[in-house]
Amino acid sequence: MKSLTSIHKRIGTPLLVIMGAGALIRIIFLQFLAPFYFGRENFYVDGDTYAWCYAFQNLIEIGSFSVNPGLEYGYFGRMPGYSFFVGIFYLLTGQNWETAFPFIAWVQLILDVISIWLVYRIMKKVSANQLSAQIAAALYAFYPFIIVWIPVVYSEQTSIFFLLWSVWFLLQTEWKYTFFGAVFLGISALLRPQMLVLAPFLMLFSVLKEPFSYWKFIKKGLILIAGFLLVYAPWPLRNYINHDKVIFTQDIRGFYNWNVDALAFYSYIYVVKSEWEPQYSQIIHNQRVEWPEIAYLNPEDSLKLEHVIRLCQTCGSGFSHKFGYWKESFDEPNCNPEIVRLFSELRDNQIRHNPLNVYVWVPLMNLKKALFKTQLTDSASLARKAASLLFYYRSFLILCGWIGLVLVLKRKNTPGKLFYGMIAAFFLAIYLLLCAGLGIQMRNIEMRYFLPADILLLFPAAYLFSLILEYRMNKALTKKGVAGIL
C-alpha cells in the first residue's frame, strides 16, 4: 500500500489514468484487433521482419551478420540495432522465432507505455506546464500510428522509445546526462536510419539551450559526438574494415528482390511520378505497361522505355524475385547491367528535359501524399476501410502541431522555444529529404518513415490544445465571477 501511495505521489492521478488507458488500448489492439487491422492471423510478421531476424541468426550460426550471405551486399542489408534487440528473445526462447515474436510484441507494448511517461516528463520539462504535459501524454497514449506498430516485429516502436530517452536526457542541465542522451540517440539511429537526420538538430539544441560560451560549446559538443560515435561508429567501421565498403546506414542490394535492375526502375519512376503503381505490378505480371505522357519525351526515348520494360519482365533478376512474378525466379544469366544503363539514360533525360516535373511537381505530389494520405494500400476489408479514416486524424494533428509551432515561435519569452525550433527544423528536413530527395532509396513514401517527426510534432500540438483549454477555462471563470457579482 505504501508503494502504491509513493507511485501516486511521484506520478499523479491524471498521468496514471492516461498511462493505464494507453496500456489498455494497446492490450486490446494486440489481443483482439490486430488480426483485423492487418488482415492476417500472423500479424507479428510483415515484409521486412525476417530480414532483421535472419541477419542475427546468420551471425549466430555462421558467424556473419548478413541478411543473405550469398550476396556481396548482404552484409549491409539491415542495420544491427533491431536485429540484436529481437535476437535477445530468439536466444531466450531456444532459438525459435515463432515463439519469440509474441514476447517481442509484449515487450514493445511495455516499452511504449513507458514512452507515455517519457512524453509527459519531456513536455513538463519544456513547458513547465502541467496541463500541456498531460495533453501531450494523452496524445501519445492514443496516437494510432504508434499503437499499430507495437505487435509487429518492426523497429518503429523501439526507435521511438530510445529517441524519447535521448530527448529526455538532453533536456537536463547536468553534464553526465549529455553523454547518455548521445548514446541513446546513437542506439535510436542504429534502429532507424531516419534518426541520423535528427541527430545534428538534437545535438545543436543540446549545445545551444544554455547560456553560450566557447568552452561549454566545445566541451559539450565533444561529449555529444563521443557518446553518439561510441555506439554508432562501430557499424560503418565494420563495413569499411571487414568489407572495404563505405556504408553508413544500409544497402538494400543485399536482397535478391532489390537487385540493381529493380533499383534502376525505382530511381527512374520517382522522377516521373510519385508512386510506382500500376507500372510495378504490370511489369511483374508481364502485362502491357502504361506510362504517363511525360515519360514519352521523344520517339527514341519511347522505344527505349518499351525495350527496357521488356527486359525487366524477362531477364531482370531482381524483378524475378518479386512476389507474384509471372514465371520462375532466377539469378544468372540476367540482363541487369543493360537495364541499369537504359534506365539511367532515361532518368538523365527526364532531369534534363522535364526539370519542373522532377524538382517541383513530383515532390509536391509526394508531399501531398505524406501529409494528406487518406487510405491504406490494402482497403479491401471493412476493418481496413475503417482504419483508413485514422489518416484524417494524423493530418489534423500535423496541422495542429504546425499551428502550435507558429504560435510558440512568435511569442516572446515562451519556455522551450529552442526545443520547438528543433522540432520544426527536423520535420522540414525529413519531409524534404523523403519527398524531394533524388537518391535511389529516397522518394519512397511510407508513413512509418515519417513517424519520428510526427511524434515530435505532438509536443507543439499539445501546446496549442493547452492554450485553447486555458483560454476556455479562464473565460468560464470570468463569466462565473461576473455572475457572482450580479
C-alpha positions as CSV (number, residue, x, y, z in Angstrom):
1,M,0.0,0.0,0.0
2,K,2.8,2.4,0.8
3,S,4.5,1.6,-2.5
4,L,1.2,2.5,-4.3
5,T,0.9,5.7,-2.4
6,S,4.5,6.5,-3.3
7,I,3.8,5.9,-7.0
8,H,0.7,8.1,-6.8
9,K,2.7,11.0,-5.3
10,R,5.5,10.7,-7.8
11,I,3.4,10.3,-10.9
12,G,0.0,11.7,-10.1
13,T,-3.5,10.5,-10.7
14,P,-4.1,12.1,-14.2
15,L,-0.9,10.6,-15.6
16,L,-1.6,7.2,-14.0
17,V,-5.1,7.3,-15.7
18,I,-3.6,8.3,-19.0
19,M,-0.9,5.5,-18.8
20,G,-3.5,3.0,-17.7
21,A,-5.8,3.9,-20.6
22,G,-2.9,3.8,-23.0
23,A,-1.8,0.4,-21.8
24,L,-5.4,-0.9,-22.0
25,I,-5.9,0.2,-25.6
26,R,-2.6,-1.3,-26.6
27,I,-3.5,-4.6,-24.9
28,I,-6.9,-4.6,-26.7
29,F,-5.3,-4.0,-30.0
30,L,-2.6,-6.7,-29.5
31,Q,-5.1,-9.3,-28.3
32,F,-8.2,-8.7,-30.4
33,L,-7.9,-6.0,-33.1
34,A,-4.5,-6.6,-34.8
35,P,-5.6,-9.6,-37.0
36,F,-8.5,-7.4,-38.4
37,Y,-6.3,-4.4,-38.9
38,F,-3.6,-6.3,-40.7
39,G,-5.9,-8.7,-42.4
40,R,-4.0,-11.8,-41.4
41,E,-3.6,-14.1,-38.4
42,N,0.2,-13.8,-38.0
43,F,0.3,-10.0,-37.5
44,Y,3.7,-10.2,-35.9
45,V,5.4,-10.7,-39.3
46,D,5.5,-8.1,-42.0
47,G,7.5,-7.8,-45.2
48,D,10.8,-6.8,-43.5
49,T,10.6,-8.8,-40.3
50,Y,12.7,-11.8,-41.3
51,A,15.5,-9.6,-42.7
52,W,16.3,-8.4,-39.2
53,C,15.8,-11.9,-37.8
54,Y,18.0,-13.8,-40.4
55,A,20.8,-11.3,-40.0
56,F,21.1,-12.1,-36.4
57,Q,20.5,-15.8,-37.0
58,N,23.3,-15.9,-39.5
59,L,25.6,-14.2,-37.0
60,I,24.9,-17.0,-34.5
61,E,25.1,-19.9,-36.9
62,I,27.8,-19.0,-39.4
63,G,29.5,-16.0,-37.7
64,S,28.4,-13.5,-40.3
65,F,25.9,-10.7,-39.8
66,S,24.3,-10.8,-43.2
67,V,20.7,-10.9,-44.5
68,N,21.9,-13.0,-47.5
69,P,25.4,-14.5,-47.1
70,G,25.4,-15.3,-50.8
71,L,25.2,-11.7,-51.9
72,E,28.0,-9.1,-51.9
73,Y,25.8,-6.5,-50.2
74,G,24.0,-9.0,-47.9
75,Y,26.3,-7.8,-45.1
76,F,24.7,-4.4,-45.2
77,G,21.0,-5.2,-45.9
78,R,19.9,-4.3,-42.3
79,M,21.5,-2.2,-39.6
80,P,22.3,-4.1,-36.4
81,G,20.2,-2.3,-33.8
82,Y,16.9,-4.1,-34.2
83,S,18.5,-7.4,-35.2
84,F,20.2,-7.5,-31.8
85,F,17.1,-6.5,-30.0
86,V,15.0,-9.3,-31.5
87,G,18.0,-11.6,-31.2
88,I,17.8,-11.4,-27.4
89,F,14.4,-13.0,-27.5
90,Y,15.5,-15.5,-30.2
91,L,18.1,-16.8,-27.8
92,L,15.8,-16.7,-24.7
93,T,13.2,-18.8,-26.5
94,G,15.6,-21.6,-27.5
95,Q,16.3,-20.1,-31.0
96,N,12.7,-20.3,-32.1
97,W,11.4,-17.2,-34.0
98,E,7.7,-18.1,-33.9
99,T,7.9,-18.4,-30.1
100,A,10.0,-15.2,-29.8
101,F,7.6,-13.0,-31.8
102,P,4.8,-12.7,-29.2
103,F,7.3,-12.0,-26.5
104,I,8.8,-9.2,-28.6
105,A,5.3,-7.7,-29.1
106,W,4.6,-7.7,-25.4
107,V,7.9,-6.1,-24.6
108,Q,7.3,-3.4,-27.2
109,L,4.0,-2.8,-25.6
110,I,5.6,-2.3,-22.2
111,L,8.2,0.0,-23.6
112,D,5.6,2.1,-25.3
113,V,3.6,2.5,-22.1
114,I,6.9,3.8,-20.6
115,S,7.1,6.2,-23.6
116,I,3.8,7.8,-22.4
117,W,5.5,8.7,-19.2
118,L,8.6,10.0,-21.1
119,V,6.4,12.2,-23.3
120,Y,4.8,13.7,-20.1
121,R,8.2,14.3,-18.5
122,I,9.6,15.9,-21.6
123,M,6.7,18.2,-22.1
124,K,6.6,19.2,-18.4
125,K,10.3,20.0,-18.6
126,V,10.0,22.0,-21.8
127,S,6.8,24.0,-20.9
128,A,6.8,24.0,-17.1
129,N,3.0,23.4,-17.5
130,Q,1.2,20.5,-16.0
131,L,-1.8,20.8,-18.4
132,S,0.2,20.7,-21.6
133,A,2.3,17.8,-20.2
134,Q,-0.9,15.8,-19.6
135,I,-2.3,16.6,-23.0
136,A,1.0,15.6,-24.7
137,A,0.9,12.3,-22.8
138,A,-2.7,11.7,-23.8
139,L,-2.0,12.5,-27.5
140,Y,0.8,9.9,-27.5
141,A,-1.2,7.4,-25.4
142,F,-3.9,7.3,-28.1
143,Y,-1.8,8.0,-31.2
144,P,-2.9,5.2,-33.6
145,F,0.2,5.2,-35.8
146,I,2.4,4.1,-32.9
147,I,-0.1,1.7,-31.5
148,V,-0.5,-0.3,-34.7
149,W,3.3,-1.0,-34.9
150,I,3.5,-2.4,-31.4
151,P,2.5,-6.0,-32.3
152,V,4.7,-6.1,-35.4
153,V,8.3,-7.2,-35.2
154,Y,9.5,-3.9,-36.8
155,S,11.9,-1.3,-35.4
156,E,9.4,1.6,-35.3
157,Q,8.4,1.4,-31.6
158,T,11.8,0.7,-30.2
159,S,13.4,3.5,-32.2
160,I,10.9,6.0,-30.8
161,F,11.4,4.7,-27.3
162,F,15.2,5.3,-27.4
163,L,14.6,8.7,-29.2
164,L,12.4,9.9,-26.3
165,W,15.0,8.8,-23.8
166,S,17.6,10.7,-25.7
167,V,15.5,13.9,-25.7
168,W,14.8,13.5,-22.0
169,F,18.5,13.2,-21.2
170,L,19.5,16.1,-23.4
171,L,17.0,18.3,-21.8
172,Q,18.8,18.0,-18.4
173,T,21.4,20.5,-17.3
174,E,23.8,18.0,-15.7
175,W,26.7,17.2,-18.0
176,K,26.6,13.5,-17.2
177,Y,23.2,13.3,-18.9
178,T,24.5,14.7,-22.1
179,F,26.6,11.6,-22.7
180,F,23.7,9.3,-22.0
181,G,21.5,11.3,-24.4
182,A,24.0,11.0,-27.2
183,V,24.3,7.2,-26.5
184,F,20.6,6.7,-26.7
185,L,20.4,8.8,-29.9
186,G,23.1,6.5,-31.4
187,I,21.0,3.4,-30.4
188,S,17.9,5.0,-32.0
189,A,19.8,5.7,-35.2
190,L,21.0,2.1,-35.3
191,L,17.4,1.1,-35.2
192,R,16.1,3.5,-37.8
193,P,18.4,5.4,-40.2
194,Q,15.9,8.4,-40.3
195,M,17.3,9.3,-36.8
196,L,20.5,10.3,-38.5
197,V,18.7,13.3,-39.9
198,L,17.5,14.3,-36.4
199,A,21.0,13.8,-34.8
200,P,22.5,17.2,-35.8
201,F,19.4,19.1,-34.9
202,L,19.1,17.5,-31.5
203,M,22.8,17.8,-30.7
204,L,22.7,21.5,-31.7
205,F,19.7,22.0,-29.5
206,S,21.5,20.4,-26.6
207,V,24.5,22.7,-27.0
208,L,22.6,26.0,-27.5
209,K,19.9,25.6,-24.9
210,E,22.2,27.0,-22.2
211,P,24.0,30.4,-22.0
212,F,26.7,30.3,-24.7
213,S,30.4,30.2,-24.0
214,Y,33.1,28.8,-26.3
215,W,34.4,26.4,-23.7
216,K,31.0,25.0,-22.9
217,F,30.2,24.7,-26.6
218,I,33.3,22.8,-27.4
219,K,33.2,20.6,-24.3
220,K,29.5,19.7,-24.7
221,G,29.9,19.2,-28.4
222,L,32.8,16.7,-27.9
223,I,30.7,14.8,-25.3
224,L,27.8,14.6,-27.7
225,I,29.9,13.4,-30.6
226,A,31.8,10.9,-28.4
227,G,28.6,9.4,-26.9
228,F,27.0,9.1,-30.3
229,L,30.1,7.7,-32.1
230,L,30.7,5.2,-29.3
231,V,27.5,3.4,-30.2
232,Y,27.1,4.2,-33.9
233,A,30.7,4.3,-35.3
234,P,31.4,0.5,-35.0
235,W,28.8,-0.1,-37.7
236,P,30.3,1.9,-40.6
237,L,33.8,1.0,-39.3
238,R,33.0,-2.7,-39.5
239,N,31.6,-2.2,-43.1
240,Y,34.9,-0.5,-44.2
241,I,37.4,-2.6,-42.3
242,N,35.8,-6.0,-42.8
243,H,34.3,-5.5,-46.3
244,D,36.0,-2.5,-47.8
245,K,32.7,-0.7,-48.3
246,V,31.8,2.9,-47.2
247,I,28.3,2.3,-46.0
248,F,26.9,4.4,-43.1
249,T,23.4,3.0,-42.9
250,Q,22.3,0.1,-45.1
251,D,22.2,-1.1,-48.7
252,I,19.2,-2.9,-49.9
253,R,21.1,-4.5,-52.7
254,G,21.7,-7.2,-50.1
255,F,18.3,-8.6,-51.0
256,Y,17.7,-10.7,-54.1
257,N,14.5,-8.8,-55.0
258,W,16.3,-5.4,-54.7
259,N,19.0,-6.1,-57.2
260,V,20.3,-3.3,-59.4
261,D,17.6,-3.8,-62.1
262,A,14.8,-3.2,-59.6
263,L,16.6,-0.2,-58.1
264,A,17.2,1.3,-61.5
265,F,13.4,1.1,-62.2
266,Y,12.6,2.9,-58.9
267,S,15.2,5.6,-59.5
268,Y,13.6,6.3,-62.9
269,I,9.9,6.2,-61.9
270,Y,10.5,8.5,-59.0
271,V,11.5,11.3,-61.3
272,V,8.4,10.7,-63.5
273,K,5.7,10.3,-60.9
274,S,5.1,10.0,-57.2
275,E,4.3,6.3,-57.0
276,W,5.4,3.1,-58.6
277,E,2.0,1.6,-59.3
278,P,0.5,0.5,-61.7
279,Q,3.7,0.1,-63.6
280,Y,5.4,-2.1,-61.0
281,S,2.5,-4.7,-61.0
282,Q,2.3,-4.6,-64.7
283,I,6.0,-5.5,-65.0
284,I,5.9,-8.4,-62.6
285,H,2.7,-9.8,-64.1
286,N,4.0,-9.5,-67.7
287,Q,1.3,-7.0,-68.7
288,R,1.5,-4.0,-71.0
289,V,2.9,-1.1,-69.0
290,E,1.1,2.2,-69.2
291,W,3.1,5.4,-68.6
292,P,2.0,9.0,-68.2
293,E,2.5,11.1,-71.3
294,I,5.5,12.9,-69.8
295,A,7.5,9.7,-69.9
296,Y,7.5,9.8,-73.7
297,L,9.9,12.6,-74.4
298,N,10.6,11.7,-78.0
299,P,10.3,8.7,-80.3
300,E,13.8,7.4,-79.3
301,D,13.1,7.5,-75.6
302,S,9.7,5.9,-76.1
303,L,11.3,3.0,-77.9
304,K,14.0,2.8,-75.3
305,L,11.4,2.7,-72.5
306,E,9.4,-0.1,-74.2
307,H,12.6,-2.0,-74.6
308,V,13.8,-1.7,-71.0
309,I,10.4,-2.7,-69.7
310,R,10.5,-5.9,-71.8
311,L,14.0,-6.6,-70.4
312,C,12.7,-6.1,-66.8
313,Q,9.9,-8.6,-67.5
314,T,12.1,-11.3,-69.0
315,C,15.7,-11.1,-67.8
316,G,15.8,-8.8,-64.7
317,S,16.9,-11.0,-61.8
318,G,15.7,-8.6,-59.1
319,F,12.2,-8.4,-60.6
320,S,12.1,-12.2,-60.9
321,H,12.4,-12.4,-57.1
322,K,9.4,-10.1,-56.6
323,F,6.3,-11.7,-55.1
324,G,3.9,-12.6,-57.9
325,Y,6.4,-12.6,-60.7
326,W,4.9,-14.2,-63.7
327,K,7.5,-17.1,-64.0
328,E,10.2,-18.8,-62.0
329,S,12.8,-16.6,-60.3
330,F,16.4,-16.7,-61.4
331,D,19.8,-15.1,-60.7
332,E,22.0,-15.9,-63.7
333,P,22.1,-15.3,-66.6
334,N,20.5,-11.8,-66.4
335,C,20.5,-8.5,-68.3
336,N,20.7,-6.3,-65.2
337,P,23.6,-4.1,-66.5
338,E,21.7,-3.3,-69.6
339,I,18.5,-2.4,-67.6
340,V,20.6,-0.1,-65.4
341,R,22.2,1.6,-68.4
342,L,18.8,2.2,-70.1
343,F,17.0,3.5,-67.0
344,S,19.9,5.7,-66.2
345,E,19.8,7.3,-69.6
346,L,16.0,7.7,-69.4
347,R,16.3,9.2,-65.9
348,D,19.0,11.7,-67.0
349,N,16.8,12.8,-70.0
350,Q,13.9,13.4,-67.6
351,I,16.0,15.5,-65.3
352,R,17.4,17.4,-68.3
353,H,14.2,18.0,-70.2
354,N,11.5,18.0,-67.5
355,P,13.2,19.7,-64.5
356,L,9.9,21.3,-63.4
357,N,8.2,18.0,-63.1
358,V,11.3,16.3,-61.4
359,Y,12.1,19.1,-58.9
360,V,8.6,20.6,-58.3
361,W,5.6,18.7,-59.3
362,V,6.7,15.2,-58.2
363,P,8.0,16.4,-54.8
364,L,4.7,18.3,-54.3
365,M,2.7,15.2,-55.1
366,N,4.9,13.2,-52.6
367,L,4.3,15.9,-50.0
368,K,0.6,15.8,-50.6
369,K,0.7,12.0,-50.1
370,A,2.9,12.3,-47.0
371,L,0.7,14.9,-45.3
372,F,-2.8,14.0,-46.5
373,K,-2.8,10.3,-47.1
374,T,-6.4,9.1,-46.7
375,Q,-6.3,5.3,-47.1
376,L,-4.2,2.2,-46.5
377,T,-2.7,0.4,-49.5
378,D,-5.0,-2.6,-49.0
379,S,-8.5,-1.4,-48.0
380,A,-10.4,-4.5,-49.1
381,S,-11.9,-5.4,-45.7
382,L,-14.3,-3.3,-43.6
383,A,-11.7,-3.1,-40.9
384,R,-9.0,-1.7,-43.3
385,K,-11.5,0.8,-44.7
386,A,-12.3,2.0,-41.1
387,A,-8.6,2.1,-40.3
388,S,-8.0,4.4,-43.3
389,L,-10.1,7.1,-41.6
390,L,-7.3,7.4,-39.0
391,F,-5.2,9.2,-41.6
392,Y,-7.5,12.1,-41.3
393,Y,-6.7,12.3,-37.6
394,R,-3.0,12.2,-38.5
395,S,-3.3,15.1,-40.9
396,F,-5.3,17.0,-38.3
397,L,-2.6,16.6,-35.7
398,I,0.1,17.6,-38.1
399,L,-1.9,20.8,-38.8
400,C,-2.4,21.5,-35.1
401,G,1.3,20.8,-34.5
402,W,2.3,23.5,-37.0
403,I,-0.2,26.0,-35.7
404,G,1.3,25.3,-32.3
405,L,4.9,25.8,-33.7
406,V,4.0,29.1,-35.3
407,L,2.3,30.4,-32.1
408,V,5.2,29.3,-29.8
409,L,7.9,30.7,-32.1
410,K,6.1,34.0,-32.5
411,R,5.6,34.6,-28.8
412,K,8.2,36.2,-26.6
413,N,9.6,34.6,-23.5
414,T,7.9,31.2,-24.3
415,P,9.6,28.3,-22.4
416,G,11.3,25.8,-24.7
417,K,11.3,27.9,-27.8
418,L,14.6,26.4,-29.0
419,F,13.1,22.9,-28.5
420,Y,10.2,23.7,-30.7
421,G,12.5,25.2,-33.3
422,M,14.5,21.9,-33.3
423,I,11.3,20.0,-34.0
424,A,10.3,22.3,-36.9
425,A,13.8,22.0,-38.5
426,F,13.8,18.2,-38.2
427,F,10.2,17.9,-39.6
428,L,11.1,20.1,-42.6
429,A,14.4,18.2,-43.2
430,I,12.9,14.7,-43.1
431,Y,9.9,15.6,-45.2
432,L,12.1,17.4,-47.8
433,L,14.6,14.5,-47.9
434,L,11.9,11.8,-48.4
435,C,9.7,13.8,-50.7
436,A,12.2,15.6,-52.9
437,G,15.4,13.6,-52.5
438,L,16.9,12.3,-55.7
439,G,18.7,9.2,-54.3
440,I,17.6,5.7,-55.3
441,Q,16.2,4.9,-51.9
442,M,14.5,8.3,-51.5
443,R,11.0,9.4,-52.6
444,N,9.6,6.0,-51.4
445,I,6.8,7.4,-49.3
446,E,5.9,5.1,-46.4
447,M,4.1,6.6,-43.5
448,R,6.3,4.9,-40.9
449,Y,9.4,6.7,-42.3
450,F,7.8,10.0,-41.0
451,L,6.9,8.6,-37.6
452,P,9.7,10.2,-35.6
453,A,8.8,13.7,-37.0
454,D,5.1,13.1,-36.5
455,I,5.7,12.0,-32.8
456,L,7.8,15.1,-32.1
457,L,5.1,17.3,-33.6
458,L,2.7,16.1,-30.9
459,F,4.5,18.4,-28.5
460,P,3.6,21.7,-30.2
461,A,0.1,20.2,-30.8
462,A,-0.2,19.7,-27.1
463,Y,0.9,23.3,-26.6
464,L,-1.8,24.5,-28.9
465,F,-4.5,22.4,-27.1
466,S,-3.4,23.7,-23.7
467,L,-3.7,27.3,-24.9
468,I,-7.2,26.6,-26.1
469,L,-8.3,24.8,-22.9
470,E,-6.7,27.5,-20.7
471,Y,-8.5,30.2,-22.7
472,R,-11.9,28.4,-22.3
473,M,-11.3,27.8,-18.6
474,N,-10.4,31.4,-18.0
475,K,-13.4,32.6,-20.0
476,A,-15.7,30.3,-18.0
477,L,-14.2,31.5,-14.7
478,T,-14.7,35.1,-15.8
479,K,-18.3,34.5,-16.6
480,K,-18.8,32.8,-13.3
481,G,-17.2,35.7,-11.5
482,V,-19.4,38.2,-13.2
483,A,-22.5,36.2,-12.5
484,G,-21.5,36.0,-8.8
485,I,-21.1,39.8,-8.6
486,L,-24.5,40.3,-10.3
